[in-house]
Amino acid sequence: MDTFDYVVIGGGSAGSAVTGRLAEDGASSVCLLEAGGRNDNFLVKTPGFMPFLLKNTNYRYDTVPQKGLNGRIGYQPRGKGLGGSSAINAMVYIRGNAWDYDNWAAMGCTGWAYADVLPYFKRSEGNVRGKSEYHGGEGPLSVSDQHWTNPTSRAFVESAAALQLPTTDDFNDNSQAGFGIYQVTQKDGERWSAARAYVEPLREKPNLDIRTGTLVEKLVIENGRVTGVAIKRGRKREVVSACKGVILSAGAFNSPQILMLSGIGPAEHLREHGVDVVLDKPAVGSDLQDHIDYVSGWETESKEPIGDSLSGTWKMVKGIVEHRRKRTGIMTTPYAESGGFWTVMPDSPAPDIQWHFVPAMLEDHGREKIKGHGFSLHACVLRPESRGTVRLNSGNAADAPRIDPNFLEDDRDIATLRAGVRLSHRIAEAPPLTDYKPKDRHAIDLNDDAALDELIRNRADTVYHPVGTCRMGSDENAVVDPSLKARGIDGLWIADASIMPKIVSGNTNAPSIMIGERCADFVKAATA
């Protein structure tokens, strides 16, 4: 039986940050448990291999059939291995809108207003542009300008400007609205995951034990306190004990799954799967929120966008060689190179649509091979009203959880997305994107609400930002309190996107890292 001061479950974005901050001073012993591998290979480190990672280095979860998507089963890739989803994502560095965090505070999450979280964003960030009012210059998470950008990605920003939409070179300052080129979590042309930022630099420290290939089966709970974690490595089962606390950072799908397997969750549901109830907590696995996303696509005769052709393949082969030699060129692309935030509905308190421009044609999360060249434009609803659930499929930790995002259940979501898709097409039909003579791959009458809604329901899906399934709050029904301590159970904290009471207006990687940074401070203060 191994014993540590702290045990961290999950080496993803938040878990890496928690681990790094708890272990960095050498005063406490920390054990990091991760189901996947180290993710320390050139495929993960090379940004341009991201489509390969989405197909392989992840859990590849599916949803239950979605009524709002005409019965389709959605795809939910989640990062597996150190770095979690920061090891497979598009590396876009976005924090969300200041309004999001002020709203959290207004909902009862004391200490989570924008002024409270900004210092933690800055502490985590090592921005290539240096330290400023809104940015950190010396943090472990490397944030850089893109080393290479496709001309069509710059043309997208110029086409938005042609519609009198503002441009910006910083989506993370005092004003999120506008269109521009995204900053990315890269360093010297390589992907800079949360694990590379927080865990790998400490790998040789004697107080840090990193265990990959380790399946967490459940929490060990004695007399109302979490005292350790039951794990399986290969065929061997054992318990890792924690003297001071366990931090659960397994993500919006697996954190509630582990809680439920441990007897913490909706009592009736747990009994259905033969799990003894320790704490009846209906909010566990509830309140699932995700950014529903529609991808418009256009073909071009021009071979300037990334594409599947003889010349396009040759360009990528040369790019791989260049990247291996110099860490420059096309293989540094995050694919979602440019984008923007704008308000399309009159009652929105902040931008309600985010765009990701990709200089390539995409279908079914990149899993469908498309010949030729073109570009794609994601539009996602930033603050969806629909709510879903995560539940157990079985009492076996190795089985995937039952994921039901309940996409487009609320009519307000499709109304917002409809407006966002229409603006996508207005931008694509403005110069200089029109110079590429784009041909709409899914042409319909965009003025026909019913036809557009049908197209959206036939093609929309996640843009990979699930949150909310272990929500934070000041009410007794919340899963964690504002210090991220589990309500109703001792010795347990939760730190990942699952604690968000409302989804942030943007990509969730940077906020998850911020949550991990904050949790480490909370844990240290509570266990000093």
GUGU-991206 format. One record per residue (C-alpha): x, y, z. Coordinates in pm, 1 decimal. Layout:
+----------+----------+----------+
:        X :        Y :        Z :
+----------+----------+----------+
:        X :        Y :        Z :
...
+----------+----------+----------+
END
This chain:
+----------+----------+----------+
:        X :        Y :        Z :
+----------+----------+----------+
:      0.0 :      0.0 :      0.0 :
:    153.8 :    330.7 :   -114.2 :
:     95.5 :    646.5 :     87.4 :
:    138.6 :   1007.3 :    -23.6 :
:     35.2 :   1347.1 :    103.8 :
:   -175.8 :   1404.6 :   -208.3 :
:   -310.0 :   1186.5 :   -485.8 :
:   -420.4 :   1353.8 :   -810.3 :
:   -651.5 :   1160.4 :  -1041.6 :
:   -599.9 :   1261.3 :  -1403.8 :
:   -304.6 :   1428.1 :  -1575.6 :
:   -506.0 :   1654.0 :  -1806.0 :
:   -514.5 :   2032.0 :  -1822.3 :
:   -628.4 :   2095.9 :  -1464.7 :
:   -469.0 :   1784.3 :  -1315.8 :
:   -128.5 :   1874.7 :  -1453.9 :
:   -154.8 :   2223.0 :  -1304.0 :
:   -262.4 :   2088.7 :   -963.7 :
:     17.0 :   1833.2 :   -964.8 :
:    283.3 :   2081.9 :  -1064.6 :
:    187.2 :   2337.8 :   -802.6 :
:    154.6 :   2083.1 :   -521.1 :
:    487.1 :   1917.8 :   -601.6 :
:    704.5 :   2210.9 :   -709.2 :
:    843.0 :   2310.9 :   -367.8 :
:    933.4 :   1953.8 :   -273.6 :
:    763.4 :   1979.0 :     65.8 :
:    477.6 :   1738.8 :     -9.6 :
:    468.3 :   1395.4 :   -168.2 :
:    236.5 :   1375.1 :   -467.9 :
:    118.0 :   1080.6 :   -675.6 :
:    -33.0 :   1150.0 :  -1017.9 :
:   -254.1 :    875.6 :  -1160.1 :
:   -319.5 :    876.8 :  -1536.2 :
:   -499.8 :    612.8 :  -1741.2 :
:   -315.2 :    692.1 :  -2063.5 :
:     50.0 :    716.9 :  -2155.4 :
:    316.2 :    984.8 :  -2138.3 :
:    227.9 :   1153.8 :  -2471.1 :
:    593.3 :   1232.4 :  -2523.8 :
:    631.7 :   1159.8 :  -2894.0 :
:    671.6 :   1364.7 :  -3210.3 :
:    310.8 :   1305.7 :  -3318.6 :
:    180.8 :   1483.1 :  -3006.9 :
:    450.2 :   1750.6 :  -3015.0 :
:    396.4 :   1836.0 :  -3384.0 :
:     91.1 :   2064.8 :  -3410.4 :
:      7.1 :   1962.7 :  -3766.9 :
:    -56.2 :   1602.7 :  -3662.5 :
:   -360.3 :   1711.2 :  -3459.5 :
:   -615.7 :   1540.3 :  -3692.4 :
:   -433.5 :   1211.2 :  -3637.6 :
:   -456.0 :   1258.1 :  -3260.0 :
:   -830.4 :   1320.6 :  -3274.2 :
:   -869.2 :    982.4 :  -3439.5 :
:   -632.4 :    794.6 :  -3212.6 :
:   -478.3 :    935.3 :  -2892.3 :
:   -804.7 :    982.6 :  -2705.4 :
:  -1101.6 :    805.7 :  -2550.8 :
:  -1317.6 :    844.9 :  -2862.7 :
:  -1643.1 :    853.5 :  -2671.6 :
:  -1983.6 :    857.2 :  -2838.3 :
:  -2303.0 :   1014.0 :  -2715.0 :
:  -2642.2 :    851.0 :  -2693.5 :
:  -2862.7 :    932.0 :  -2995.5 :
:  -2941.3 :   1302.0 :  -2990.3 :
:  -3303.4 :   1399.3 :  -3048.8 :
:  -3199.3 :   1754.8 :  -3135.4 :
:  -2957.1 :   1622.0 :  -3398.0 :
:  -3219.7 :   1410.3 :  -3574.4 :
:  -3123.8 :   1099.4 :  -3379.4 :
:  -2755.3 :   1106.4 :  -3468.0 :
:  -2488.4 :    976.6 :  -3232.3 :
:  -2234.6 :   1249.2 :  -3156.4 :
:  -1858.9 :   1207.6 :  -3130.2 :
:  -1679.2 :   1312.8 :  -2811.4 :
:  -1300.6 :   1284.6 :  -2837.5 :
:  -1125.6 :   1343.7 :  -2504.1 :
:   -753.2 :   1342.9 :  -2446.6 :
:   -602.5 :   1027.1 :  -2297.5 :
:   -257.6 :   1045.7 :  -2141.8 :
:    -53.7 :   1319.3 :  -1977.6 :
:   -176.8 :   1659.0 :  -2089.6 :
:   -527.5 :   1524.3 :  -2145.4 :
:   -714.0 :   1719.7 :  -2409.3 :
:   -435.9 :   1980.2 :  -2417.3 :
:   -230.9 :   1707.7 :  -2588.3 :
:   -478.7 :   1664.9 :  -2876.3 :
:   -659.9 :   2000.3 :  -2908.5 :
:   -620.9 :   2285.1 :  -3155.7 :
:   -408.9 :   2474.2 :  -2899.9 :
:   -623.4 :   2791.5 :  -2916.0 :
:   -555.5 :   3008.9 :  -2610.6 :
:   -883.5 :   3165.7 :  -2501.2 :
:   -996.4 :   3238.9 :  -2144.8 :
:  -1363.5 :   3319.9 :  -2199.2 :
:  -1533.5 :   3650.3 :  -2132.1 :
:  -1495.9 :   3855.2 :  -1813.0 :
:  -1875.8 :   3846.4 :  -1788.1 :
:  -1863.0 :   3466.8 :  -1743.4 :
:  -1668.1 :   3485.5 :  -1420.7 :
:  -1858.0 :   3782.7 :  -1281.9 :
:  -2171.9 :   3579.9 :  -1348.3 :
:  -2027.6 :   3283.2 :  -1158.1 :
:  -1975.1 :   3511.0 :   -859.2 :
:  -2329.4 :   3645.2 :   -892.9 :
:  -2456.7 :   3285.4 :   -888.5 :
:  -2297.1 :   3231.2 :   -548.4 :
:  -1946.1 :   3120.1 :   -644.0 :
:  -1774.3 :   3365.6 :   -412.5 :
:  -1418.9 :   3447.7 :   -513.0 :
:  -1461.8 :   3356.6 :   -878.8 :
:  -1527.3 :   3699.9 :  -1032.7 :
:  -1303.8 :   3807.0 :  -1319.7 :
:  -1086.3 :   4014.1 :  -1088.1 :
:  -1031.9 :   3700.8 :   -876.9 :
:   -936.2 :   3465.9 :  -1161.3 :
:   -727.9 :   3704.7 :  -1373.7 :
:   -419.1 :   3674.1 :  -1146.8 :
:   -430.0 :   3296.3 :  -1190.3 :
:   -454.5 :   3321.1 :  -1567.1 :
:   -152.9 :   3551.4 :  -1558.3 :
:     38.4 :   3325.0 :  -1320.3 :
:     -7.0 :   3026.1 :  -1550.2 :
:     81.4 :   3211.8 :  -1870.5 :
:    418.2 :   3261.2 :  -2035.0 :
:    312.1 :   3480.6 :  -2325.4 :
:    572.7 :   3542.3 :  -2593.8 :
:    457.5 :   3905.2 :  -2603.3 :
:    562.0 :   3951.4 :  -2241.7 :
:    397.3 :   4059.7 :  -1919.4 :
:    118.1 :   4317.9 :  -1930.4 :
:   -199.5 :   4422.9 :  -1754.1 :
:   -385.2 :   4119.3 :  -1887.5 :
:   -103.6 :   3871.8 :  -1952.3 :
:    169.9 :   3681.2 :  -1775.8 :
:    514.6 :   3654.9 :  -1926.8 :
:    684.6 :   3403.6 :  -1701.2 :
:    430.2 :   3127.4 :  -1633.4 :
:    482.5 :   2762.9 :  -1728.9 :
:    215.9 :   2755.0 :  -2003.7 :
:    380.0 :   2885.2 :  -2319.8 :
:    146.8 :   3103.4 :  -2527.3 :
:    277.9 :   3215.6 :  -2864.1 :
:    181.6 :   3382.4 :  -3186.1 :
:    148.1 :   3137.0 :  -3472.5 :
:    469.3 :   3051.4 :  -3655.7 :
:    290.4 :   2998.3 :  -3987.8 :
:    -52.2 :   3105.5 :  -4107.5 :
:   -233.6 :   3006.6 :  -4425.7 :
:   -322.9 :   3305.6 :  -4647.4 :
:   -691.0 :   3206.7 :  -4638.3 :
:   -693.3 :   3241.2 :  -4258.7 :
:   -575.5 :   3600.8 :  -4292.3 :
:   -829.4 :   3652.4 :  -4571.4 :
:  -1105.9 :   3546.4 :  -4331.4 :
:  -1014.3 :   3826.6 :  -4091.3 :
:  -1005.2 :   4074.1 :  -4380.7 :
:  -1344.4 :   3956.1 :  -4506.6 :
:  -1492.6 :   4010.6 :  -4159.9 :
:  -1344.0 :   4361.1 :  -4165.3 :
:  -1507.7 :   4419.7 :  -4503.8 :
:  -1841.7 :   4375.3 :  -4322.5 :
:  -1734.5 :   4642.6 :  -4071.2 :
:  -1667.6 :   4379.0 :  -3806.1 :
:  -1373.8 :   4484.4 :  -3584.3 :
:  -1034.1 :   4316.5 :  -3586.6 :
:   -828.9 :   4234.7 :  -3278.4 :
:   -486.0 :   4093.8 :  -3201.7 :
:   -580.8 :   3992.7 :  -2845.9 :
:   -898.1 :   3802.9 :  -2756.6 :
:   -795.0 :   3793.2 :  -2389.9 :
:   -771.6 :   4160.7 :  -2300.1 :
:  -1053.8 :   4383.6 :  -2180.9 :
:  -1263.2 :   4328.1 :  -2495.6 :
:  -1321.6 :   3984.7 :  -2641.7 :
:  -1527.5 :   4098.8 :  -2942.6 :
:  -1365.9 :   4101.7 :  -3283.5 :
:  -1189.8 :   3885.9 :  -3542.3 :
:   -826.2 :   3793.9 :  -3571.8 :
:   -551.2 :   3531.5 :  -3562.4 :
:   -553.7 :   3314.7 :  -3250.5 :
:   -263.2 :   3280.6 :  -3011.2 :
:   -174.9 :   2918.8 :  -2936.8 :
:    -24.8 :   2702.3 :  -2663.0 :
:    298.7 :   2631.8 :  -2845.4 :
:    666.9 :   2680.2 :  -2772.7 :
:    932.2 :   2699.5 :  -3044.3 :
:    693.1 :   2549.4 :  -3297.6 :
:    584.6 :   2254.5 :  -3079.0 :
:    263.2 :   2180.6 :  -2891.5 :
:    295.1 :   2291.1 :  -2530.0 :
:     47.8 :   2078.7 :  -2335.9 :
:    -32.5 :   2128.2 :  -1969.8 :
:    184.0 :   1826.1 :  -1891.7 :
:    484.1 :   1977.8 :  -2065.9 :
:    419.2 :   2299.7 :  -1873.7 :
:    364.4 :   2160.7 :  -1523.6 :
:    456.3 :   1792.1 :  -1494.0 :
:    749.4 :   1707.8 :  -1719.5 :
:    982.6 :   1970.7 :  -1562.5 :
:    931.5 :   1799.3 :  -1225.5 :
:    956.7 :   1440.2 :  -1345.9 :
:   1285.5 :   1371.0 :  -1165.1 :
:   1178.3 :   1520.2 :   -830.6 :
:   1180.1 :   1251.9 :   -559.4 :
:    851.9 :   1377.8 :   -410.0 :
:    655.0 :   1324.1 :   -734.4 :
:    539.8 :    978.6 :   -845.5 :
:    385.0 :    976.9 :  -1195.9 :
:    192.1 :    659.8 :  -1278.8 :
:     64.1 :    624.3 :  -1633.4 :
:   -136.9 :    327.8 :  -1760.0 :
:   -331.8 :    336.5 :  -1433.5 :
:   -707.6 :    288.7 :  -1427.6 :
:   -884.4 :    446.0 :  -1131.2 :
:  -1167.6 :    216.5 :  -1027.0 :
:  -1306.4 :    415.0 :   -735.9 :
:  -1229.7 :    635.7 :   -438.6 :
:  -1163.7 :    468.7 :   -105.8 :
:  -1399.6 :    624.8 :    149.6 :
:  -1378.7 :    558.2 :    522.9 :
:  -1612.4 :    721.0 :    775.1 :
:  -1712.8 :    998.5 :    536.7 :
:  -1358.0 :   1078.4 :    426.0 :
:  -1170.7 :    995.0 :    105.9 :
:   -851.4 :    824.5 :    219.8 :
:   -719.6 :    688.3 :   -106.0 :
:   -781.8 :    555.3 :   -453.0 :
:   -839.0 :    200.1 :   -574.0 :
:   -645.9 :    145.8 :   -896.1 :
:   -573.0 :   -121.8 :  -1152.6 :
:   -240.1 :   -144.5 :  -1337.6 :
:   -235.5 :   -431.3 :  -1582.6 :
:   -386.1 :   -721.3 :  -1387.9 :
:   -281.4 :   -588.4 :  -1049.1 :
:   -521.9 :   -410.1 :   -818.3 :
:   -396.6 :   -193.7 :   -533.1 :
:   -478.5 :    111.3 :   -320.1 :
:   -288.7 :    438.8 :   -321.1 :
:   -348.4 :    625.5 :      5.3 :
:   -356.8 :   1000.4 :     64.9 :
:   -276.4 :   1153.4 :    403.5 :
:   -394.4 :   1504.9 :    322.5 :
:   -629.9 :   1476.2 :     27.8 :
:   -732.5 :   1346.8 :   -312.8 :
:   -783.9 :   1581.3 :   -607.4 :
:  -1015.7 :   1447.3 :   -877.9 :
:   -924.8 :   1592.8 :  -1218.0 :
:  -1054.3 :   1337.2 :  -1463.9 :
:  -1264.0 :   1574.9 :  -1675.1 :
:  -1630.5 :   1649.0 :  -1733.1 :
:  -1707.4 :   1287.4 :  -1828.8 :
:  -1477.6 :   1080.0 :  -1611.1 :
:  -1487.7 :   1281.2 :  -1288.0 :
:  -1861.5 :   1220.9 :  -1239.6 :
:  -1813.9 :    861.2 :  -1352.4 :
:  -1550.8 :    801.9 :  -1082.5 :
:  -1769.8 :    970.9 :   -820.8 :
:  -2065.7 :    752.6 :   -913.3 :
:  -1854.9 :    435.8 :   -912.6 :
:  -1749.0 :    541.2 :   -560.9 :
:  -2108.7 :    573.2 :   -440.0 :
:  -2142.3 :    951.3 :   -476.8 :
:  -2422.6 :   1054.2 :   -710.1 :
:  -2794.0 :   1006.7 :   -780.8 :
:  -2885.6 :    727.8 :   -539.8 :
:  -3146.1 :    549.2 :   -750.6 :
:  -2916.8 :    546.1 :  -1054.5 :
:  -2627.1 :    405.8 :   -851.3 :
:  -2841.7 :    125.4 :   -714.4 :
:  -2947.6 :     33.8 :  -1068.9 :
:  -2582.2 :    -44.8 :  -1139.3 :
:  -2514.6 :   -225.8 :   -814.8 :
:  -2316.4 :     55.9 :   -654.1 :
:  -2356.2 :    104.0 :   -279.5 :
:  -2469.0 :    459.2 :   -204.8 :
:  -2229.5 :    661.0 :     10.3 :
:  -2373.6 :   1005.9 :    -62.2 :
:  -2692.7 :   1083.7 :   -251.1 :
:  -2589.2 :   1375.1 :   -473.4 :
:  -2817.7 :   1420.6 :   -778.1 :
:  -2601.5 :   1702.5 :   -921.3 :
:  -2318.9 :   1458.2 :   -994.9 :
:  -2332.1 :   1397.7 :  -1369.2 :
:  -2606.7 :   1655.7 :  -1419.8 :
:  -2586.5 :   2006.8 :  -1571.3 :
:  -2375.3 :   1889.7 :  -1867.1 :
:  -2316.2 :   2182.5 :  -2101.6 :
:  -2121.7 :   2188.4 :  -2427.7 :
:  -2065.5 :   2423.8 :  -2718.8 :
:  -2286.6 :   2304.1 :  -3002.3 :
:  -2104.3 :   2377.8 :  -3325.7 :
:  -2189.1 :   2391.7 :  -3695.6 :
:  -1917.4 :   2369.7 :  -3962.3 :
:  -1984.0 :   2543.7 :  -4292.8 :
:  -1757.7 :   2433.3 :  -4576.5 :
:  -1646.0 :   2563.3 :  -4912.9 :
:  -1445.3 :   2410.7 :  -5197.4 :
:  -1189.4 :   2617.1 :  -5386.9 :
:  -1010.4 :   2566.4 :  -5714.1 :
:   -711.1 :   2729.5 :  -5551.1 :
:   -472.0 :   2486.3 :  -5384.5 :
:   -357.9 :   2746.5 :  -5135.0 :
:   -573.1 :   2598.9 :  -4853.8 :
:   -456.2 :   2271.2 :  -4700.5 :
:   -605.6 :   1985.2 :  -4897.6 :
:   -595.8 :   1631.4 :  -5027.7 :
:   -429.0 :   1640.2 :  -5368.7 :
:    -92.0 :   1548.3 :  -5514.3 :
:     42.6 :   1898.7 :  -5460.5 :
:   -121.7 :   1923.8 :  -5120.0 :
:     30.7 :   1595.9 :  -5004.4 :
:    374.0 :   1699.2 :  -5131.2 :
:    342.8 :   2028.5 :  -4943.4 :
:    268.6 :   1842.8 :  -4619.0 :
:    556.6 :   1597.5 :  -4671.9 :
:    799.1 :   1886.7 :  -4719.3 :
:    640.6 :   2051.7 :  -4416.8 :
:    706.5 :   1745.7 :  -4199.3 :
:   1072.4 :   1747.7 :  -4301.1 :
:   1097.8 :   2121.7 :  -4231.2 :
:    936.5 :   2084.0 :  -3892.4 :
:   1164.6 :   1796.7 :  -3791.8 :
:   1465.8 :   2009.0 :  -3885.6 :
:   1365.4 :   2361.6 :  -3785.3 :
:   1028.6 :   2346.7 :  -3600.1 :
:    887.5 :   2591.7 :  -3855.1 :
:    645.9 :   2583.8 :  -4147.6 :
:    305.4 :   2439.8 :  -4223.7 :
:    326.6 :   2165.8 :  -3957.4 :
:    307.3 :   2429.7 :  -3684.8 :
:    -52.1 :   2499.5 :  -3788.2 :
:   -320.5 :   2462.9 :  -3519.3 :
:   -570.1 :   2431.9 :  -3809.1 :
:   -811.4 :   2664.1 :  -3624.4 :
:   -582.6 :   2949.9 :  -3721.6 :
:   -817.4 :   3246.5 :  -3705.7 :
:  -1160.6 :   3323.4 :  -3571.1 :
:  -1369.6 :   3569.6 :  -3382.6 :
:  -1635.7 :   3653.8 :  -3128.3 :
:  -1949.9 :   3850.8 :  -3199.7 :
:  -2301.6 :   3903.9 :  -3069.1 :
:  -2584.8 :   3787.6 :  -3294.4 :
:  -2880.5 :   3795.4 :  -3052.2 :
:  -3015.9 :   4121.9 :  -2911.5 :
:  -3035.9 :   4017.0 :  -2545.1 :
:  -2685.4 :   3873.6 :  -2506.7 :
:  -2467.1 :   4024.0 :  -2230.3 :
:  -2148.8 :   3932.4 :  -2421.7 :
:  -2054.0 :   3778.1 :  -2759.3 :
:  -2269.0 :   3470.1 :  -2809.8 :
:  -2101.1 :   3308.8 :  -3112.2 :
:  -1739.1 :   3204.3 :  -3159.7 :
:  -1590.4 :   3124.8 :  -3499.0 :
:  -1293.8 :   2900.2 :  -3577.9 :
:  -1163.1 :   2933.4 :  -3934.7 :
:   -983.8 :   2625.4 :  -4068.9 :
:   -795.5 :   2646.0 :  -4402.3 :
:   -909.3 :   2294.9 :  -4497.2 :
:  -1236.2 :   2112.0 :  -4561.5 :
:  -1373.6 :   1921.6 :  -4262.8 :
:  -1645.7 :   1660.6 :  -4234.6 :
:  -1738.9 :   1451.8 :  -3929.6 :
:  -1457.8 :   1585.7 :  -3708.1 :
:  -1202.2 :   1523.7 :  -3981.3 :
:  -1280.0 :   1151.5 :  -3983.5 :
:  -1421.8 :   1161.6 :  -4337.4 :
:  -1160.5 :   1198.5 :  -4609.0 :
:  -1239.3 :   1475.1 :  -4857.2 :
:  -1054.3 :   1518.1 :  -5186.3 :
:   -952.1 :   1863.0 :  -5300.9 :
:   -896.6 :   2198.2 :  -5133.6 :
:  -1115.2 :   2447.3 :  -4949.5 :
:  -1187.7 :   2597.0 :  -4611.0 :
:  -1425.6 :   2548.8 :  -4318.9 :
:  -1583.1 :   2786.7 :  -4071.0 :
:  -1702.5 :   2667.9 :  -3731.2 :
:  -1973.7 :   2867.1 :  -3554.6 :
:  -2054.3 :   2763.7 :  -3197.1 :
:  -2312.0 :   2880.1 :  -2944.1 :
:  -2109.2 :   3017.1 :  -2653.4 :
:  -2367.9 :   2999.6 :  -2375.4 :
:  -2611.9 :   2720.7 :  -2463.4 :
:  -2929.0 :   2678.7 :  -2260.8 :
:  -2963.1 :   2302.7 :  -2321.2 :
:  -2851.9 :   2075.4 :  -2038.3 :
:  -2752.5 :   1710.3 :  -2050.8 :
:  -2621.5 :   1433.2 :  -1827.3 :
:  -2338.0 :   1188.0 :  -1772.6 :
:  -2442.9 :    856.3 :  -1624.3 :
:  -2298.0 :    508.9 :  -1578.9 :
:  -2331.9 :    246.6 :  -1848.0 :
:  -2215.6 :    -13.0 :  -1597.6 :
:  -2035.1 :    -53.1 :  -1267.7 :
:  -1708.8 :   -124.0 :  -1453.2 :
:  -1460.7 :    164.4 :  -1454.5 :
:  -1318.2 :     44.7 :  -1786.7 :
:  -1649.7 :    100.7 :  -1963.9 :
:  -1730.7 :    436.6 :  -2121.4 :
:  -1982.1 :    654.2 :  -1937.3 :
:  -2324.9 :    725.5 :  -2084.8 :
:  -2302.6 :   1074.7 :  -2235.6 :
:  -2613.4 :   1272.5 :  -2327.6 :
:  -2539.6 :   1640.1 :  -2408.6 :
:  -2905.9 :   1687.9 :  -2506.0 :
:  -2794.2 :   1918.7 :  -2786.6 :
:  -3044.0 :   2176.9 :  -2917.6 :
:  -3312.4 :   2070.5 :  -2671.1 :
:  -3370.7 :   2438.5 :  -2597.2 :
:  -3501.2 :   2629.6 :  -2899.5 :
:  -3293.7 :   2932.8 :  -2802.4 :
:  -2978.4 :   2743.1 :  -2895.8 :
:  -3078.7 :   2669.8 :  -3252.9 :
:  -3202.2 :   3026.8 :  -3297.8 :
:  -2860.1 :   3156.1 :  -3193.1 :
:  -2676.5 :   2902.1 :  -3406.1 :
:  -2895.4 :   2983.6 :  -3705.3 :
:  -2790.9 :   3348.6 :  -3680.8 :
:  -2426.6 :   3248.6 :  -3641.5 :
:  -2430.1 :   3026.9 :  -3952.3 :
:  -2585.7 :   3305.8 :  -4155.3 :
:  -2307.3 :   3542.6 :  -4050.5 :
:  -2052.7 :   3273.3 :  -4142.4 :
:  -2185.2 :   3278.6 :  -4497.0 :
:  -2189.5 :   3658.0 :  -4514.1 :
:  -1821.1 :   3661.7 :  -4422.2 :
:  -1736.2 :   3389.2 :  -4676.1 :
:  -1916.4 :   3589.8 :  -4943.8 :
:  -1711.9 :   3905.8 :  -4877.1 :
:  -1373.4 :   3992.1 :  -5027.3 :
:  -1097.7 :   3881.8 :  -5015.2 :
:  -1234.2 :   3530.8 :  -4945.4 :
:  -1437.9 :   3568.7 :  -5263.0 :
:  -1109.6 :   3584.0 :  -5456.0 :
:  -1082.9 :   3209.8 :  -5392.4 :
:  -1419.0 :   3158.0 :  -5570.7 :
:  -1552.4 :   2939.3 :  -5288.1 :
:  -1828.0 :   2688.6 :  -5365.2 :
:  -2064.9 :   2606.8 :  -5078.3 :
:  -2050.6 :   2234.4 :  -5006.4 :
:  -2396.3 :   2228.3 :  -4846.1 :
:  -2584.1 :   2492.4 :  -5040.4 :
:  -2941.7 :   2566.5 :  -4934.5 :
:  -3164.5 :   2871.9 :  -4915.4 :
:  -3022.6 :   3030.7 :  -4601.2 :
:  -3329.4 :   3253.0 :  -4566.1 :
:  -3546.8 :   2946.0 :  -4513.4 :
:  -3550.1 :   2885.4 :  -4135.9 :
:  -3686.2 :   2531.9 :  -4165.2 :
:  -3428.6 :   2427.1 :  -4426.2 :
:  -3142.0 :   2579.5 :  -4228.2 :
:  -3258.1 :   2418.3 :  -3904.7 :
:  -3273.6 :   2081.1 :  -4076.5 :
:  -2920.3 :   2124.8 :  -4211.5 :
:  -2794.0 :   2221.6 :  -3867.1 :
:  -2963.4 :   1923.1 :  -3700.7 :
:  -2813.6 :   1693.4 :  -3965.4 :
:  -2455.8 :   1820.7 :  -3929.5 :
:  -2394.5 :   2005.0 :  -3599.4 :
:  -2197.5 :   1848.0 :  -3314.2 :
:  -1963.1 :   1934.5 :  -3028.5 :
:  -1660.0 :   2158.6 :  -3053.6 :
:  -1512.4 :   1963.5 :  -2759.6 :
:  -1591.8 :   2177.0 :  -2453.6 :
:  -1802.2 :   1968.4 :  -2208.0 :
:  -1838.6 :   2118.7 :  -1858.3 :
:  -2065.4 :   2138.9 :  -1555.4 :
:  -2110.8 :   1780.3 :  -1437.1 :
:  -1966.0 :   1843.6 :  -1087.4 :
:  -2080.0 :   2200.1 :  -1059.4 :
:  -1952.6 :   2449.1 :   -806.9 :
:  -2191.3 :   2651.4 :   -593.2 :
:  -2275.4 :   2790.0 :   -251.7 :
:  -2593.0 :   2581.9 :   -229.2 :
:  -2599.5 :   2242.5 :    -60.6 :
:  -2698.2 :   2072.5 :   -385.5 :
:  -2373.0 :   2176.5 :   -554.0 :
:  -2105.7 :   1907.9 :   -588.9 :
:  -1821.0 :   2134.6 :   -473.0 :
:  -1809.5 :   2459.2 :   -277.4 :
:  -1624.8 :   2771.5 :   -403.1 :
:  -1298.9 :   2631.8 :   -262.1 :
:  -1352.2 :   2325.3 :   -486.6 :
:  -1392.3 :   2098.8 :   -183.4 :
:  -1650.6 :   1825.2 :   -230.1 :
:  -1973.1 :   1888.5 :    -38.0 :
:  -2072.3 :   1612.7 :    203.6 :
:  -1742.9 :   1424.5 :    191.4 :
:  -1404.7 :   1509.9 :    342.3 :
:  -1057.9 :   1483.0 :    192.8 :
:  -1171.1 :   1539.6 :   -166.3 :
:  -1137.8 :   1830.4 :   -407.5 :
:  -1242.0 :   1844.5 :   -772.5 :
:  -1048.6 :   2048.2 :  -1026.6 :
:  -1141.3 :   2042.4 :  -1395.0 :
:  -1405.0 :   2181.9 :  -1631.7 :
:  -1672.0 :   1975.5 :  -1457.1 :
:  -1690.5 :   2232.9 :  -1174.2 :
:  -1800.1 :   2518.8 :  -1401.3 :
:  -2151.2 :   2628.3 :  -1299.3 :
:  -2197.0 :   2782.0 :  -1644.6 :
:  -1986.7 :   2716.2 :  -1951.6 :
:  -1737.4 :   2989.6 :  -2038.3 :
:  -1768.2 :   3189.3 :  -2358.9 :
:  -1474.9 :   3031.9 :  -2538.2 :
:  -1233.7 :   2739.3 :  -2545.8 :
:  -1206.6 :   2558.7 :  -2213.6 :
:   -838.6 :   2458.4 :  -2195.6 :
:   -700.0 :   2780.6 :  -2045.2 :
:   -987.4 :   2806.3 :  -1791.1 :
:   -929.3 :   2443.8 :  -1687.4 :
:   -563.0 :   2520.0 :  -1621.3 :
:   -665.6 :   2825.8 :  -1420.3 :
:   -901.2 :   2604.2 :  -1216.5 :
:   -611.7 :   2366.9 :  -1147.5 :
:   -391.6 :   2657.0 :  -1035.9 :
:   -660.1 :   2780.1 :   -796.2 :
:   -734.0 :   2434.5 :   -658.8 :
:   -370.9 :   2382.2 :   -564.6 :
:   -383.5 :   2698.8 :   -355.3 :
:   -712.8 :   2593.6 :   -194.4 :
:   -575.4 :   2251.0 :   -107.5 :
:   -253.6 :   2390.8 :     38.4 :
:   -447.0 :   2636.9 :    253.8 :
:   -685.1 :   2370.3 :    382.7 :
:   -417.7 :   2111.7 :    462.7 :
:   -132.2 :   2327.8 :    589.9 :
+----------+----------+----------+
END
